[in-house]
Amino acid sequence: MHEEDLTQVMRRVELFRGLSQAQLQRIANISAREVYGKGDTICTQGSPGDRMYIISHGQVEVVVRDRSGESYPVLYLGQGQVVGEMALIDQGVRSASVIGADDNTIVYSIPNEDFTQLCQTDTAIGYVMMRNLAQDLSFKLRHRDS
Amino acid sequence: MIYKVSYVVQGGEYPGGIKNESERPKVGDIVQVGPMMFEVMEIQEIMPPRDDFQFLHATIRPYRTGVESRN
């Protein structure tokens, strides 16, 4: 997808709410488009969390493996949602695996290192996105507690 | 307006989901969450709107067609 089109996608993602076109373009410049099929692994529980993902098309399944080794889906995330953002915040390992739930699932990955560097050079982006990330986590907690 | 919807399955047997919708879901709508279809039972606003985003909570239950429900 052309970068100009990516900024249009980003306008429909709450994570980027409040950012200008120029700021969206700077984030688009560090984002990579990835396409997954149904059942494809996007990231694995326990692995280092080095990037977050924005779901542009399709759905992903968030799967947790418990201490007994049994795996089960805990959440489905669709268009406009963010996944893998916890590692960006706490720099821990992945707390769950993320699997493509539809064929032609399109995500944009944003590497933690590039994102952190961008936030340091443009603190306004850092403030807005960290605020939006906190609100997204709050929404997910409300969902889980329902 | 973009509707960010938390879909929670009645009874807790299936995992729910979160996704953005371009139209506000209504009671009786059929929605796909993961591989399954569900019927919307109830809609609530869970946070005040911010800019172009509204934040909704939808209670859903597995959708069965008339043919399936007779079996």
Contacts between the chains, C-beta under 8 A, distances in Angstrom:
chain1	res1	chain2	res2	distance
A	12	B	2	5.7
A	12	B	20	6.4
A	13	B	20	7.7
A	14	B	2	7.7
A	14	B	4	6.0
A	14	B	20	7.8
A	14	B	53	5.4
A	17	B	50	6.7
A	17	B	51	5.5
A	17	B	52	7.6
A	17	B	53	6.4
A	18	B	51	6.9
A	59	B	17	7.2
A	59	B	19	7.2
A	59	B	32	8.0
A	59	B	33	7.9
A	59	B	34	6.5
A	61	B	34	6.3
A	62	B	15	8.0
A	73	B	15	4.8
A	73	B	34	6.9
A	74	B	15	5.3
A	75	B	15	5.4
A	75	B	16	6.8
A	75	B	17	6.3
A	75	B	18	7.1
A	76	B	15	6.3
A	76	B	16	7.3
A	76	B	17	3.5
A	76	B	18	7.7
A	76	B	19	7.8
A	76	B	33	5.3
A	76	B	34	4.1
A	77	B	17	6.4
A	77	B	18	5.6
A	77	B	19	6.8
A	78	B	17	6.3
A	78	B	18	7.1
A	78	B	19	2.8
A	78	B	20	7.0
A	79	B	19	5.6
A	79	B	20	5.3
A	80	B	2	7.1
A	80	B	4	7.1
A	80	B	19	6.7
A	80	B	20	3.3
A	81	B	18	5.5
A	81	B	19	6.3
A	81	B	20	7.2
A	101	B	34	5.7
A	101	B	35	6.9
A	135	B	50	7.8
A	139	B	4	6.8
A	139	B	6	6.8
A	139	B	18	7.2
A	139	B	46	7.8
A	139	B	47	7.2
A	139	B	55	6.4
A	140	B	18	6.9
A	142	B	6	6.7
A	142	B	46	5.8
A	142	B	47	7.9
A	142	B	57	7.4
A	143	B	6	3.9
A	143	B	8	6.8
A	143	B	16	6.7
A	143	B	18	5.8
A	143	B	57	7.6
A	146	B	6	6.6
A	146	B	8	4.4
A	146	B	16	7.8
A	146	B	57	6.1
